Structures are given as C-alpha cells and as structure tokens.
C-alpha cells in the first residue's frame, strides 16, 4: 500500500452542503432557513438552546431549597466589638443598639437585623440590644458582666 492509495471507507465521509448557491443546488436563495424571522438571520443563537442536545442547565443536578422569605442578618463578632471599644469608638456607658453599630461603622447596614456571634475575646461590661445572638455570644457577654437582650424571640437560636 502506498500513500496515494489511502482512502476512507465507503460512506465514512459526506460532502458538505453548499447553501445559497442558486436554485439548481436545492438549497438556494434562503439557504434552507425559511423566510424572515429570528432564525433566518445570521449571528443569532436561541438562548440556552443547544441544537436538540439536552441543555447544560437541565443536565446539572438540582439540590436543596431556598426559602423565599429567608431573613438576612448583618453579622457582628464579639471580637470586633471589643476592638471598637478598646479604640474608644464605642461608648460602653450607653446602651449599644443596632443604630449605634451602624453609626460607628461596625455594620454597614442593618438588613433584617443585627446578629451577634461569639468569635473573638470579649471583656467589656456593656448593655447590648440586637435582633439576634448565638447562645455562646449571650454567655460570653454575661460572663464579662454585661447583658445582651434579643429584641425578637424568633431570631434567638
């Protein structure tokens, strides 16, 4: 066998259809695209359509559930509160409310409320009033001699 004798098997290749090359070709004028409409124009892809192949968003598994009325809390760690108290940016003589936290810049915005978590060291004797707090955060504040009141009962977990 020589190189010039090599050829594909019968039926393995098919010549491509040359469209828009006159009426005698069988695919002239509109080139098999029909008349007018989005699909007859060039450079148009129908969103997420993959030519009959199952689209990517349908091939991937769906898991879990997102609550449509889920609450989003602004989170504050006790370590950060202590840092602001040490830097004299927070006055421990006054009650610390969510509005005070926003004013001092600890929290950017309240969202559905402020939730205090127990990350970091805390030693200041303060009165805190927030929407939510973890049990360990409440314990840490009370251990330091302060008090942490949760304004809504559903937020305390």
ZAMARGU-4260 file (C-alpha; in steps of 0.2 Angstrom, whole numbers, plus 5000, padded with zeros to 4 digits):
<rodrens>
0) 5000/5000/5000 | 5006/5017/4995 | 5001/5034/5002 | 4992/5039/4986 | 4981/5023/4988
5) 4975/5028/5005 | 4956/5032/5006 | 4942/5032/5018 | 4929/5018/5019 | 4914/5019/5008
10) 4901/5031/5017 | 4913/5037/5030 | 4913/5055/5024 | 4900/5065/5017 | 4902/5081/5006
15) 4896/5097/5015 | 4880/5105/5008 | 4885/5122/5000 | 4870/5133/5003 | 4864/5149/4994
20) 4872/5144/4978 | 4857/5145/4966 | 4841/5136/4963 | 4849/5121/4955 | 4858/5116/4971
25) 4842/5113/4980 | 4847/5125/4994 | 4847/5141/4985 | 4840/5158/4989 | 4835/5157/5008
30) 4848/5143/5010 | 4836/5132/5020 | 4832/5145/5033 | 4814/5149/5028 | 4808/5166/5026
35) 4810/5180/5039 | 4811/5178/5057 | 4825/5177/5070 | 4831/5161/5065 | 4834/5166/5047
40) 4846/5180/5052 | 4865/5177/5055 | 4873/5179/5072 | 4858/5173/5082 | 4858/5160/5095
45) 4842/5155/5104 | 4847/5156/5122 | 4852/5140/5131 | 4846/5130/5115 | 4860/5118/5111
50) 4853/5111/5094 | 4842/5097/5102 | 4856/5092/5114 | 4850/5092/5132 | 4854/5110/5138
55) 4868/5112/5152 | 4856/5119/5164 | 4845/5104/5163 | 4859/5092/5163 | 4866/5098/5180
60) 4858/5091/5196 | 4846/5102/5207 | 4848/5101/5225 | 4841/5109/5241 | 4829/5123/5243
65) 4830/5142/5245 | 4817/5150/5257 | 4809/5164/5248 | 4806/5174/5264 | 4823/5170/5272
70) 4830/5183/5284 | 4847/5191/5280 | 4856/5197/5296 | 4871/5209/5297 | 4884/5199/5307
75) 4895/5206/5321 | 4908/5196/5330 | 4911/5200/5349 | 4930/5202/5345 | 4926/5216/5333
80) 4915/5224/5346 | 4929/5223/5359 | 4941/5231/5346 | 4930/5246/5344 | 4928/5248/5362
85) 4947/5247/5365 | 4949/5260/5351 | 4936/5271/5361 | 4924/5271/5346 | 4910/5264/5356
90) 4904/5271/5372 | 4902/5257/5385 | 4892/5268/5397 | 4877/5270/5385 | 4867/5256/5378
95) 4873/5248/5362 | 4859/5247/5349 | 4859/5242/5331 | 4858/5261/5326 | 4874/5264/5336
100) 4883/5250/5327 | 4878/5257/5310 | 4884/5275/5316 | 4901/5269/5321 | 4903/5259/5305
105) 4904/5241/5313 | 4889/5237/5302 | 4886/5244/5285 | 4868/5242/5285 | 4855/5233/5297
110) 4847/5222/5283 | 4834/5212/5293 | 4843/5215/5309 | 4860/5213/5318 | 4865/5196/5324
115) 4880/5194/5337 | 4891/5179/5336 | 4904/5174/5349 | 4920/5174/5338 | 4935/5183/5347
120) 4938/5188/5365 | 4926/5199/5374 | 4929/5208/5391 | 4919/5224/5391 | 4904/5226/5403
125) 4891/5233/5391 | 4872/5233/5388 | 4868/5226/5370 | 4851/5226/5362 | 4851/5217/5345
130) 4839/5207/5334 | 4848/5190/5336 | 4863/5182/5345 | 4870/5165/5347 | 4869/5156/5364
135) 4888/5157/5366 | 4888/5176/5362 | 4875/5179/5376 | 4885/5168/5388 | 4901/5177/5384
140) 4893/5195/5386 | 4886/5189/5403 | 4902/5181/5408 | 4910/5199/5406 | 4897/5206/5417
145) 4886/5214/5404 | 4869/5210/5397 | 4863/5205/5379 | 4845/5207/5375 | 4837/5200/5360
150) 4823/5211/5353 | 4814/5197/5343 | 4811/5180/5350 | 4812/5171/5334 | 4829/5177/5330
155) 4837/5169/5345 | 4843/5152/5342
</rodrens>
